[in-house]
Amino acid sequence: MKNVKESANFIWSIADLLRGDYKQSDYGKIILPLTVIRRLDCVLQSTKEDVLKKYEHLKTTNVENVDPILNKTAGLKFHNKSLFDFDKLIADPNNIAANLRNYINGFSEDAREIIEQFEFENQINKMDEANLLFMVVKRFQEVDLHPDRISSMEMGYMFEELIRKFAEISNETAGEHFTPREVIKLMVNILFLNDRDILTKKGITKTIYDCCAGTGGMLSVAEEYLHELNPDARLEVFGQELNPESYAICKSDLLIKGQNASNIKKGNSISEDQLSHEKFDYLITNPPFGVKWEKFGKKVKDEHESLGHGGRFGAGLPSVSDGSFLFLMHLMSKMKPEGSRLAIVFNGSPLFSGSPSKTKNESSIRQWIIENDLLEAVIALPNQLFYNTGISTYIWVISNHKPKNRKGKVQLINGVDFFKKMSKSLGDKRNELSDNHIAEITRIYGEFIEGEFSKIFENKAFGYSKVTVERPERNEKGEILKDKKGAPKPDSSLRDTENIPLLMDIQEYMKKEVLPHVPDAWIDESKTAIGYEINFTKYFYQYKPLRSLEEIRADILALEQETDGLLKQVIK
């Protein structure tokens, strides 16, 4: 990681040249695209001469589409046919702007489309007029970003570090962009754990999809992990990303690695799903927490109402203030009928928000997931693991092909104490998971047995009937009023609701818990609704005995003595 830190710090130091001419919040508009272009330049370096020779030769032929031939010469899915590279650019300081444009235009279509996402063209003139362009390009020429020196995984770290710093200085949320690598490793471990036999077969090809791909961190970690497990296996990665810069970074990484860069789509995966007919073996994402979705609400509601379970959102719609469940339902619609596995990061809200009602909401989404036996596990993570939030987070593991021993059951894993303090905080991130913590949580999940950190429940344990308890209306004499049919008239002011666990008989519950206190009560069964929630804290609650009066008294006396001493000092 030494190379990563050194290179990230060096690139970050280039931003100092922009001070005065650019607002801090705009530094990223120059540094990020030039980092991508320099990375592409380093990758193409060894074959550049061959590509130029081949291009000169092709000009003498009738070949119209030279791109596939030049890609083959470069040994990659892209090339650059401009006479320039970073070394030649700095050899001609007087024409730097024109030459840089010529160089960028020399990239093949896929690579050029990536650079266009940064709208870097606008910055070339501005920097040239401020006499900055040559100095900045020269500094980039001094940094070696060749994959032999900085791997794809390390490059991902570097981009994330740069984005985090730019986001910090411009008071934006870096959390929209990425997930800590150790959290991704845990998710990937768990996704692949039960499939090791399949994944170690020779020549196996599997697919993975991230609907909030960011800079591609999740896809990279998954690909790297599978390669370690089986160098002969191939993981084809797919994703969609809304932020243009993150999309470009993700796509450039795939291009360099020889993956199919056109598998990464740009846009909002909920309102403009660009892989609508695809199904995947593995699905993984960290959607933005608590994001309002009214901007594209009409499309979502129309799909829910017109397509029902034939679309993505048949199970229900979450409240407009938090679209987390939309991402989960979107991913679930892309599971293969023969079996897929899914891991998603949520905050605490999807565990319990929404209560049973006539309109399908979060509670009915949970009900649909659990009653269809799709929820395999929920893992509580330590706090302060993420860069932009210190709140509690959970990994949900979903499978439509559960192993036999997990059928009809859900495992809850309490991993809140599995962390180590970081020597230096990164935004809100003060804790991290060590390799041992990842291995331990994976082991607890894999063993699927009850223990201090693992509880196993029947699916129905999370369900309850929300019943309406009525009591009769009485006149001034205390007599029960009757309706036309001779049944007691309910008094709406005395109406109450009770949540009765599905594993408990409703009449039995009434006998024990309600009738001893209000013998005239009854249940209006027409209003009974089923709800589901996962009260994580309740299942792992540890009783702490109250302190003794002696201990409390001793503490008070000690405080009195302390304050007495302070008062004397003040009075002096």
C-alpha positions in Angstrom: 0.0 0.0 0.0 3.1 2.3 0.2 2.9 3.0 -3.6 -0.8 3.9 -3.2 -0.2 6.4 -0.4 2.8 8.0 -2.1 1.0 8.3 -5.4 -2.2 9.6 -3.9 -0.3 12.2 -1.9 1.7 13.2 -4.9 -1.5 13.6 -7.0 -3.2 15.5 -4.2 -0.2 17.8 -4.0 -0.7 18.8 -7.7 -4.0 20.4 -6.5 -1.8 23.1 -4.8 -0.9 24.5 -8.3 -4.6 25.3 -8.8 -4.9 27.3 -5.6 -6.0 30.9 -6.4 -7.2 30.2 -9.9 -9.7 27.5 -8.9 -12.1 27.1 -6.0 -11.2 24.1 -3.8 -14.5 22.4 -4.7 -13.5 22.4 -8.4 -10.1 20.7 -7.9 -11.6 17.3 -8.7 -12.7 18.5 -12.2 -9.0 18.6 -13.2 -7.3 16.1 -10.9 -9.7 13.1 -11.5 -9.8 13.2 -15.3 -6.0 13.7 -15.6 -5.5 10.7 -13.2 -7.6 8.6 -15.4 -5.9 9.8 -18.6 -2.4 9.3 -17.1 -3.4 5.8 -16.0 -4.6 4.9 -19.5 -1.3 6.5 -20.9 0.8 4.3 -18.6 -1.1 1.1 -19.6 -0.6 1.8 -23.3 3.0 2.8 -23.1 4.6 -0.5 -24.0 2.6 -1.0 -27.2 2.3 2.7 -28.3 5.0 2.4 -31.0 3.4 -0.8 -32.5 0.0 0.9 -32.6 1.4 3.9 -34.4 3.2 1.7 -37.0 0.1 -0.4 -37.5 -2.0 2.8 -37.9 0.3 4.2 -40.5 0.1 0.9 -42.4 -3.7 0.8 -42.2 -3.9 4.3 -43.7 -2.6 2.8 -47.0 -5.3 0.1 -47.0 -9.1 0.2 -47.6 -9.9 -0.8 -44.0 -12.7 1.5 -42.7 -13.0 0.4 -39.1 -9.4 0.4 -37.8 -10.4 0.3 -34.1 -10.6 -3.5 -33.6 -7.2 -4.0 -35.3 -5.5 -1.3 -33.3 -7.0 -2.7 -30.1 -5.6 -6.1 -30.9 -2.2 -4.5 -31.5 -2.4 -2.8 -28.1 -3.5 -6.1 -26.6 -6.3 -4.3 -24.8 -9.9 -3.2 -25.4 -8.8 0.3 -26.3 -5.8 2.2 -27.9 -4.5 5.7 -28.7 -3.5 6.6 -32.2 -2.3 10.1 -31.5 1.4 10.8 -32.0 1.4 12.2 -28.5 1.8 10.7 -25.0 2.6 12.4 -21.7 6.4 12.4 -22.5 5.8 14.0 -25.9 3.3 16.5 -24.5 5.8 18.1 -22.1 8.4 18.2 -24.8 6.4 21.0 -26.5 5.3 23.5 -23.8 4.2 26.2 -26.3 1.5 24.0 -27.9 0.3 22.1 -24.8 -3.4 22.9 -25.2 -3.7 21.9 -28.9 -1.5 18.8 -28.4 -3.4 17.6 -25.3 -6.7 17.9 -27.3 -5.1 15.9 -30.2 -3.9 13.3 -27.7 -7.4 12.9 -26.1 -9.0 12.7 -29.5 -6.6 9.9 -30.4 -8.2 7.5 -27.9 -10.6 4.9 -29.2 -14.3 5.4 -28.7 -14.8 3.6 -25.4 -11.9 5.5 -23.7 -12.9 8.8 -25.2 -16.5 8.4 -23.8 -15.0 7.8 -20.4 -13.0 11.1 -20.6 -16.0 13.0 -21.8 -17.9 12.2 -18.6 -15.5 14.6 -16.7 -16.3 17.5 -19.2 -12.5 18.1 -19.1 -12.6 20.0 -22.4 -13.9 23.0 -20.5 -10.9 23.0 -18.2 -8.2 22.9 -20.9 -8.7 26.5 -22.1 -9.1 27.8 -18.5 -5.9 26.2 -17.3 -4.0 27.3 -20.5 -5.1 30.9 -20.0 -3.9 30.8 -16.4 -0.6 29.3 -17.5 -1.3 26.2 -15.5 -1.8 23.6 -18.1 1.8 22.7 -18.8 2.8 22.7 -15.1 -0.1 20.4 -14.2 0.5 18.0 -17.1 4.2 17.9 -16.3 3.5 16.9 -12.7 1.2 14.0 -13.9 3.9 12.9 -16.3 6.2 12.4 -13.2 3.8 9.9 -11.5 4.0 6.3 -12.7 0.5 4.7 -12.7 1.4 1.5 -14.6 -0.5 -1.6 -13.4 2.9 -3.3 -12.6 3.4 -0.7 -10.0 -0.1 0.1 -8.9 -2.6 -2.8 -9.2 -6.2 -2.3 -10.2 -7.3 -2.8 -6.6 -4.8 -0.2 -5.4 -5.9 2.2 -8.1 -9.4 1.9 -6.7 -8.1 2.8 -3.3 -6.4 5.8 -4.8 -9.4 7.1 -6.5 -11.5 6.7 -3.4 -8.9 8.5 -1.4 -8.9 11.4 -3.9 -12.7 11.6 -4.1 -12.9 11.5 -0.3 -10.5 14.4 0.0 -12.3 16.5 -2.7 -15.6 15.7 -1.1 -14.3 16.8 2.3 -12.9 20.2 1.1 -16.2 21.0 -0.8 -18.4 19.7 2.1 -20.0 17.0 0.0 -20.8 13.5 1.0 -18.1 11.1 0.0 -20.3 8.2 1.2 -22.2 8.3 -2.1 -19.1 7.1 -3.8 -17.8 4.1 -1.9 -17.9 1.4 0.8 -14.9 0.5 3.0 -13.0 -2.4 1.3 -13.1 -4.5 4.5 -17.0 -4.4 4.4 -17.0 -5.4 0.7 -14.6 -8.3 1.5 -17.0 -9.6 4.2 -19.9 -9.3 1.8 -18.1 -11.1 -1.0 -16.8 -13.8 1.4 -20.4 -14.5 2.4 -21.8 -14.4 -1.1 -19.2 -17.0 -2.4 -19.0 -19.1 0.8 -21.5 -21.8 -0.1 -20.5 -21.9 -3.7 -16.8 -22.7 -3.3 -17.3 -26.1 -5.0 -18.8 -24.5 -8.1 -16.4 -21.6 -8.2 -13.3 -23.8 -8.1 -14.3 -25.7 -11.3 -12.1 -25.1 -14.3 -13.3 -22.5 -16.8 -16.3 -21.4 -14.8 -17.9 -18.1 -15.7 -20.2 -16.3 -13.3 -21.9 -12.8 -13.3 -22.2 -10.2 -10.6 -24.1 -6.9 -10.6 -24.0 -3.7 -8.6 -26.8 -1.2 -9.2 -25.0 1.6 -7.3 -21.6 0.8 -8.7 -19.7 3.9 -7.7 -16.1 3.7 -8.7 -16.4 -0.1 -9.0 -15.0 -1.1 -5.6 -17.5 -3.9 -4.9 -17.0 -5.4 -8.4 -13.2 -5.2 -8.2 -13.1 -6.9 -4.8 -15.4 -9.7 -6.0 -13.4 -10.2 -9.1 -10.1 -10.3 -7.2 -11.4 -12.7 -4.6 -12.7 -15.1 -7.3 -9.4 -15.0 -9.1 -7.6 -15.9 -5.8 -10.0 -18.8 -5.3 -9.7 -20.0 -8.9 -7.4 -18.3 -11.5 -9.3 -20.2 -14.2 -12.7 -18.8 -13.2 -14.1 -15.7 -14.8 -16.4 -13.2 -13.2 -18.2 -11.0 -15.6 -19.1 -7.7 -13.9 -22.1 -5.5 -14.6 -23.2 -2.2 -13.0 -25.0 1.0 -13.2 -23.9 4.3 -11.7 -25.6 7.8 -11.6 -22.6 10.0 -10.8 -20.7 10.7 -14.1 -17.2 10.9 -12.6 -17.7 7.7 -10.6 -19.1 6.0 -13.7 -16.1 7.1 -15.7 -13.6 5.8 -13.1 -15.5 2.5 -12.9 -15.6 2.0 -16.6 -11.9 2.9 -17.1 -10.9 0.3 -14.6 -12.9 -2.4 -16.5 -11.4 -1.2 -19.8 -7.9 -1.6 -18.5 -8.6 -5.1 -17.0 -10.0 -6.3 -20.3 -13.5 -6.6 -19.0 -16.4 -5.6 -21.2 -16.7 -1.9 -20.3 -20.1 -1.6 -22.0 -21.5 -3.7 -19.1 -21.4 -0.5 -17.0 -24.3 1.7 -17.6 -24.9 5.3 -16.7 -28.1 6.6 -15.0 -30.4 6.0 -12.1 -31.0 2.2 -11.8 -34.4 2.6 -10.2 -35.9 5.1 -12.7 -33.9 4.1 -15.8 -32.9 0.5 -15.5 -30.6 -0.1 -18.4 -30.1 -3.9 -17.8 -33.8 -4.6 -17.5 -33.8 -8.0 -19.1 -30.6 -9.3 -17.4 -30.3 -11.9 -14.6 -27.2 -12.4 -12.5 -25.6 -15.1 -10.3 -24.5 -12.6 -7.6 -25.9 -9.2 -6.7 -24.2 -6.7 -4.3 -24.6 -3.1 -3.4 -24.4 -0.3 -0.8 -27.3 2.0 -1.8 -27.3 5.6 -0.5 -29.0 5.6 3.0 -32.2 7.5 3.5 -32.5 8.9 0.0 -35.8 10.6 -0.9 -37.2 9.2 -4.2 -40.1 11.7 -5.0 -38.0 13.0 -8.0 -38.7 9.7 -9.9 -41.7 8.7 -7.8 -44.2 8.7 -10.7 -42.3 6.0 -12.6 -41.9 3.8 -9.5 -45.6 4.1 -8.5 -46.8 3.5 -12.1 -44.7 0.3 -12.2 -46.0 -0.8 -8.8 -49.6 -0.3 -9.8 -49.6 -1.5 -13.4 -47.2 -4.4 -13.2 -47.5 -5.6 -9.6 -45.3 -8.7 -9.1 -44.7 -8.7 -12.8 -42.5 -5.6 -12.2 -39.9 -4.9 -9.6 -42.0 -3.3 -6.9 -45.0 -5.6 -6.4 -44.2 -6.3 -2.8 -44.8 -2.6 -1.8 -43.4 0.9 -1.8 -41.3 2.3 1.1 -42.0 5.8 2.4 -40.8 8.6 0.0 -38.2 9.7 2.6 -36.2 6.5 2.3 -35.8 4.5 -0.9 -33.5 1.8 0.5 -36.0 -1.0 -0.2 -36.4 0.1 -3.8 -32.8 -0.9 -4.4 -33.3 -4.3 -2.8 -36.4 -5.1 -4.8 -34.7 -3.9 -7.9 -31.8 -6.4 -7.3 -34.2 -9.2 -6.3 -35.9 -8.9 -9.7 -32.6 -9.7 -11.3 -32.0 -13.0 -9.5 -31.9 -16.1 -11.7 -34.8 -18.6 -11.2 -32.3 -21.4 -10.7 -30.6 -19.6 -7.9 -28.8 -16.3 -7.1 -27.3 -14.8 -4.0 -27.5 -11.1 -2.9 -25.8 -8.9 -0.3 -26.8 -5.4 0.5 -25.8 -2.8 3.1 -28.7 -1.0 4.9 -29.0 1.3 7.9 -31.4 0.2 10.7 -34.5 1.6 9.2 -35.5 -1.3 6.8 -35.5 -3.7 9.8 -38.6 -2.1 11.4 -40.0 1.0 9.6 -43.6 1.0 8.4 -46.5 -0.8 10.1 -49.2 -3.1 8.6 -51.8 -1.1 6.6 -54.0 -1.3 3.6 -51.3 0.3 1.4 -48.3 -2.0 0.9 -45.3 -0.4 2.6 -42.0 -1.5 4.3 -43.8 -4.0 6.5 -45.4 -5.8 3.5 -42.0 -5.8 1.7 -40.4 -7.5 4.7 -43.4 -9.9 4.8 -43.0 -10.8 1.2 -39.2 -11.4 1.5 -39.5 -13.5 4.7 -42.7 -15.5 3.8 -41.1 -16.4 0.4 -38.1 -17.7 2.4 -35.6 -15.3 0.7 -33.9 -13.8 3.8 -31.0 -15.9 4.8 -29.2 -13.7 7.3 -28.9 -10.2 8.8 -25.5 -9.1 10.1 -25.1 -6.1 12.4 -21.9 -4.3 11.8 -19.9 -2.1 14.2 -20.6 1.6 14.2 -18.3 4.2 12.6 -17.2 1.9 9.8 -18.3 4.3 7.0 -16.7 7.5 5.8 -19.8 9.7 6.0 -21.9 8.2 8.8 -21.4 6.8 12.2 -24.8 5.1 12.4 -25.6 1.4 12.8 -25.4 -0.6 9.5 -26.5 -4.1 8.6 -25.7 -6.6 5.8 -28.8 -8.4 4.5 -28.1 -11.7 2.8 -30.8 -12.9 0.4 -31.0 -16.1 -1.5 -33.7 -17.7 -3.7 -32.0 -21.1 -3.4 -31.3 -21.6 0.3 -29.3 -24.7 1.4 -31.6 -27.4 3.0 -30.5 -26.6 6.6 -31.4 -22.9 6.2 -34.9 -23.4 4.7 -37.6 -21.7 6.7 -35.1 -20.0 9.0 -33.3 -16.6 9.4 -29.9 -16.2 11.1 -29.1 -13.0 12.9 -25.4 -12.3 13.6 -24.3 -9.6 16.1 -21.0 -8.3 14.8 -21.1 -4.9 16.6 -18.0 -5.7 18.7 -15.9 -7.1 15.9 -13.7 -4.1 15.1 -10.4 -2.4 15.8 -9.8 1.3 16.3 -8.1 3.1 13.4 -4.9 4.9 14.2 -6.2 7.9 12.2 -9.9 8.7 11.5 -11.1 9.2 7.9 -14.2 11.4 8.1 -16.7 9.6 10.3 -14.8 6.3 9.9 -13.0 5.6 13.2 -13.3 1.7 13.2 -12.3 -1.0 10.8 -12.7 -4.8 10.4 -9.5 -6.7 10.5 -8.9 -9.8 8.4 -9.5 -11.9 11.6 -12.9 -10.1 12.2 -13.9 -10.8 8.6 -12.9 -14.5 9.0 -14.7 -14.8 12.3 -18.0 -13.3 11.1 -17.8 -15.5 7.9 -17.2 -18.6 10.1 -20.2 -17.8 12.3 -22.4 -17.4 9.2 -21.0 -20.5 7.6 -21.5 -22.8 10.7 -25.1 -21.7 11.1 -25.4 -22.6 14.8 -26.7 -20.7 17.8 -24.1 -19.0 20.0 -23.2 -15.8 21.7 -23.2 -13.9 18.4 -25.6 -16.0 16.4 -29.3 -16.5 16.8 -31.5 -18.6 14.5 -35.3 -18.1 14.1 -38.2 -19.6 12.2 -39.4 -17.2 9.5 -42.7 -16.6 11.4 -40.9 -15.4 14.5 -40.6 -11.9 12.9 -44.3 -11.8 12.0 -47.2 -10.4 14.1 -50.9 -9.8 13.8 -51.9 -6.2 14.4 -55.3 -6.6 15.9 -57.9 -4.0 16.7 -59.3 -4.4 20.2 -62.8 -2.9 20.6 -64.8 -2.1 23.7 -68.5 -1.3 23.9 -70.0 2.1 24.0 -72.1 2.6 27.1 -74.9 5.1 28.1 -74.9 7.3 31.2 -76.3 4.4 33.2 -73.3 2.2 32.1 -75.5 0.0 29.8 -74.0 -1.4 26.6 -75.4 0.2 23.4 -76.3 -2.2 20.6 -76.3 -1.8 16.8 -79.2 -2.8 14.5 -78.1 -6.4 14.6 -78.0 -6.5 18.4 -74.2 -6.6 18.6 -72.4 -4.2 21.0 -71.5 -0.8 19.4 -67.8 -0.2 19.5 -66.6 3.0 21.3 -64.0 4.6 19.1 -62.5 6.5 22.0 -61.7 3.2 23.8 -60.3 1.5 20.6 -56.8 0.1 20.9 -54.4 -2.1 18.9 -52.2 -5.0 20.0 -49.3 -6.6 18.1 -49.6 -10.4 18.7 -46.7 -12.6 17.5 -47.7 -15.0 14.7 -46.3 -17.9 16.8 -48.9 -17.2 19.5 -52.6 -18.0 19.3 -54.6 -14.7 19.2 -57.5 -16.0 21.5 -54.9 -17.4 24.0 -53.2 -14.0 24.0 -56.5 -12.2 24.6 -57.3 -14.5 27.5 -54.0 -13.9 29.2 -53.0 -10.3 28.4 -56.2 -8.4 27.7 -59.4 -9.8 29.1 -58.2 -9.9 32.8 -57.9 -6.1 32.5 -60.9 -5.3 30.2 -63.3 -8.3 30.3 -65.8 -6.6 27.8 -63.1 -6.3 25.0 -63.3 -8.1 21.7 -61.3 -8.2 18.4 -62.7 -6.8 15.2 -61.2 -9.4 12.9 -62.0 -7.4 9.7 -59.3 -5.0 10.7 -56.5 -7.6 11.5 -53.4 -7.0 9.5 -50.1 -9.0 9.3 -46.8 -7.2 9.8 -43.1 -8.2 10.0 -40.2 -6.5 11.7 -36.8 -7.6 12.9 -36.1 -6.2 16.3 -32.4 -6.8 16.3 -31.6 -5.2 19.7 -34.2 -7.3 21.5 -32.7 -10.6 20.4 -29.2 -9.7 21.6 -30.2 -7.7 24.6 -28.0 -8.4 27.6 -29.4 -7.6 31.0 -27.1 -5.4 33.1 -27.9 -5.5 36.9 -28.6 -2.2 38.5 -25.9 -0.7 40.6 -26.2 -1.0 44.4 -27.2 2.0 46.6 -23.8 1.8 48.3 -22.0 2.2 45.0 -24.2 5.2 44.0 -23.8 6.8 47.4 -20.0 6.4 47.2 -20.0 8.1 43.8 -22.1 11.0 45.0 -19.9 11.6 48.0 -16.8 11.5 45.8 -18.4 14.1 43.5 -19.3 16.3 46.5 -15.7 16.3 47.7 -14.5 17.1 44.2 -16.9 20.0 43.7 -16.3 21.2 47.3 -12.5 21.5 46.5 -13.3 23.3 43.2 -15.7 25.7 45.0 -13.0 26.6 47.6 -10.6 27.4 44.7 -13.1 29.6 43.0 -14.0 31.5 46.3 -10.3 32.2 47.0 
